[in-house]
Amino acid sequence: MNILILSSGTRNKVVQYFKAALKDKGRVICTDMSNLAPSIYESDQFYTVPRMTAPGYIDVILDICKKEKIDGVLSLIDPELSLLAENKERFAAVGTTVIGSTYELCEMSLDKFQMFRWLTEHGYRCAKSYIDKEAFFADVAAGKAKYPVFVKPARGSASIAISKVYDRETIELLFAHSDGLMIQEFLDGQEIGADVYIDMNSHRVVSIFTKKKILMRAGETDKAVSFQDEKLFALIKQFAEEAGYTGQIDIDLFQVDGEYFISEVNPRFGGGYPHAYECGCNHMELIVNNLEGKTNDGRIGQYEEGIYMMKYNEVMVRRIGGSV
């Protein structure tokens, strides 16, 4: 069995974990557009590929799948998730399973306003959001909304171009200089991350790991502590199954006055996933089981509370062929 990880970048741990899950069963192959992506040197084989927006990119990936006899493929960056899902049948035709959710769900997850509409329509608590700034200003005047708020791209990731705004003038300025922005209610509470696995055969949530975030950096969790709450587990299970997600997802939530608000979903491994793995939530093993045709049993909350994750920098030094 062989796994292909696209756009592996600096996610060395994810590569290591997949290699451990496969052991002598198969190989882990990685791709990236740069030969200076450190994770590719953790793999059994790697390919440098064009940017995912380049013409013919998907054909390059399909050729790798055929050459390396890839059983399952996944990506570690948001924009590529929709591309994989959109070409699911083409991958299936060469014997490769796309590990991830449907195209529609990947697109909804990438579009924060679309996600807001889905959550509100289905009765989930979430931060109130606006695409129309005039509608927001009207709600402020009516006492239905207040500052501060976040102004952010409706489509985006890694907390890029997010501004915390305290007045109308700043909102007007931001909207005048950028398109595709949205206004989102500021939730003043404890930020929470959840690493969730939905079995690809049963379509049931089989693993949930939750952590309270202590420090964030560039949109990723830098420090966190594990905890458990059955109320939160029930909410996550209901949401993920009702929405129809499949495989690995990463959910951001807030706890405000004892209630949980769903913020965002990334249908992939999040940057903080190593916390879950090191606490015993081995989602790579669950993926391998699914690719082998096995349905995973539930193991929600099978980890210890009070375990802290603290990220730190590491260095890889290599002589790379052709360099000066």
N, C-alpha and C positions, 0 to 999 in steps of 0.2 A: 504494500500500500504506500502510495506516494502523495504528499501534500505540497501544494504550491501556494506560497504566501506572496502576494503582490504588494509592491510599495512598502517593503518591510522597514526601510529607513533606519531608525535608531531603536526599534523594538527588539533588541537582542534577546530579552527574556522570553518573549513569545516564541521565537525560533527555538531556543533552548528547551522550552516546555514541550513543544511539539516533537522534538527529537527524543525527549525522554519518554513521551507517550508511545511513540512508534517503536523505540528500541530496535530490535532486529526485524521488525515487521516491514520496514520500508524506509524511505528517504524524505527529507525536507528540502525542497527547492525554493529559492527566493528570487525575486526580481526587484530592481529599483532602476531609476533613470540615471543614477550616479554610482560609479564604482567606489565612491567614498562613503557609501551608506554602511556603517559598521556591521549591521545585522547580517548582511549577505555573507560575511566571512564566518558566521556561525553555522551556515547551512551546509548541506552535503553537496550542493551544486547551486550556482547562481548565474543569472543572466542580467546584463544591463540592457534595458529596453528603452524605446522612445517615450516621450511624455504621453500620458494617457489620452490627451486631446489630439495627438498626431494621427493623420490618416493611416489606416491600416493597423492601428495599435492592437485591436482585438484579434486580428489575424496572427500577429506575432505571438500573442499569449496562447492562442489555440494551437499554434505550431509547437510551442513548448510543451503543452499538455499532451500532444500526440507523441512527441519525441521522448518525453520522460515518463509516459504512461501514468499521468496524474489522475488520482482517484477523487481528490477534493481540492477546490481552489477557493481562496478567500482573500480579501483585501483589508489593509489596516488604515485606509484613508476614506473619508466620507464620499468625495465625488466619484470614486471608482465603484462604490457599492451598487449604484443604479446601473452603471455600465455592465457589470457582471450579471445582475438580475435581468436586464434587458436582453442579454444574450444567453440566457439559461439553456435554451433548447440547443443552441449551437455547441455549447459545452457538453451537454448530454449526448450529442451525436458522436463525440469523440471519446465518450466514456468517463467524462469528468462531471462531478456533482458540484454545483455552486453552493457553497456553505454560506447561507444568508437568507434574508427575507425577500419578499416580492419587490418588484420594481416600484409599485405604487407605495408600499410602505417605506422603501428607501427614500423616495422622493418626498413623502410626507415628513419623514424624520429630518430631512435636510432643510425643509421649509418650515421655519418656526411658527409662522402665522397659520399655515395649513394645519400644523399640529395643534395649535391653540383652538382652532375651530372644531377639530375632531374631539378633543378633550371636553370642551364645553358641551358639545352636542350629545356626548355620551355620559355626562354627569360627573366628570372628574374635576376635582379642584385643581386650578392652575392659575398662573399669573395672567391677569387680564391684559389683553394685547390689542394694539391698534395699528392698522396700516394707514388710515386717514387721520392725519394730525388734527384736522378740524374737529373730528368726532371726539378726540381726546380733549381738546380745549373746551368743547361743549360740556363734557363730563366733569372737567375740573370746575367750570363755572357753576354746574348744578350740584357740586359736592359729591359726585360719584367717583371721582378720581383725585389723586393728589401727587405732589412731588415728594421725594425724588422719584425718577423713573429711569429705566435703561433705554437707550436708543441704540439699536443694533441692526445689522443687515438681516433681512428676513431669511435669506439663504446664506449660510456660512458656518464655519467651525473654528475650533481652537481659540474662541473668545476674541477673534480678530475684529477690530474696529468697533468695539463696544464702548459706549460712553454713559456714565452716570450723570444725569442731568437734573438741575434744580430749578429751572425757569423756562418760560415760554421762548424767550429770545434765543436761548441756546438751541432749542428744538428747531426753531425757524432757520437758524444758521446751518445746522447739520442737514436738514432736509433740502435746503437750497443748494448744497454742494454735493449731495450724493443721492443716487436713486436706489430704490429697493429697500428703504429703511422701514423699521417698525418701532413702535413705542411699547414697552412692556412694564407692567407694574413691578415695583421693587418689593420683593418679599423679604421682610426683616426676620430671619429665623435661621435655624441650623441647616446648613447645606449637607445633603446626604447623597452618596453614590451607591448604586446597586449594580452588581455584575450578575447577569441572569442568563441561564441557558434553557432554551425551549427545545425539547426533543424533536428532531427532524422527522421522526416516524410517527410518534403519538400526537405531536403538536401540543404537548402539555409542558408546563414549566416544571423542570425537575431539579433545578439548583438555583438558589438565590443567596448571594453574599451582600451584606450591607455594611456600610462604613460611614461614620461621621467625619466630614472633611474638616481639617484643622487649618490647612494652608494650601492655597492654589497658586499655580504658576503657569502662565501661558495657556490657560484653559484646562490644565491637567492637575490632578490631585498630587500634591507634593508631600503632605503629611496627613494621616488619617488614623482612626481607631475603629476596630470592628465592634459591632453591637448587633443585638437581635430584638425584634419586636414582631410578635405574631400578627398584630394589626397591619403593620407595614408589609409583611410577607403576603398576607391575604390580598391587599391592594395591588401589589405588583403582579401576583399571579392572575388576578382578575383582569387587570389592564393588558398584560402581555398576550393572554389567550384571546381576549375579546378583540384586540386589534389584529391578531393573526401573525405576530412575529414568529420567526423561525431561527433556530441556532443561537449564536451569541449576541446579546445586546447589552448596552451600558445605559443605565437610566440615571438622570440627575433629578433630585427631588429637594423640597424644602419642608422642614417641620416648623410650623408657625402656630403657636398657642395650642399645641397638642394635636394639630391636624396636619396631614401630609398633602403637599401640593406637587404634582408632577410638572417638571420643568422641560426637560429635553430627553430625547432618546437617540443614541448612536447605535445602529444595528451592526456592531462590530466589537472587537476587543478594545476597551478603553485603556488609556495610559496608566490607570491605577489598577488594572487587572492583576498584576503580580501580587498585590496584597491578598486577593482572594485565593490565588493558587498556593501561596506560601502558608495560608491558613487551612489548606486541605480541600479547596474547591477546584478540582482538576477538570476544567472544561475541555481541555485537549483530549483527555481520555473519553469524555462523552461524545465528542465529535468522531473519534476513531471508532467507537462502538457503533454509532449511527452509520458510518460509511461501510462498516462490516455487516450492516443489516440488523443490528441488535437495537432493541428499544431500551432506553435507560430507565431504571427505577428512580423514584423521587428521593432526593437527598437535601431537601430545603433546610437551611439552617444548621447543617452538620459542620459546624466550626466553632471555635472558642471566641467568646467576647473579650474585649479589652486588649486585643493584640494591635500594636501600633505599627504603621508603615512609615518609614522615613526615607525618602529618596535622596540619593547623593550621586555625584558625577563620577564616571569611570572613564578610562582612556584605553583606546585600542591603538596599537602601533603596528604597522605592517609595511613591508616593501611590496608595492603594487607594480606589476609588470608594465613597462612602458613609461614609468614616471622618471623624472630627472632628479 
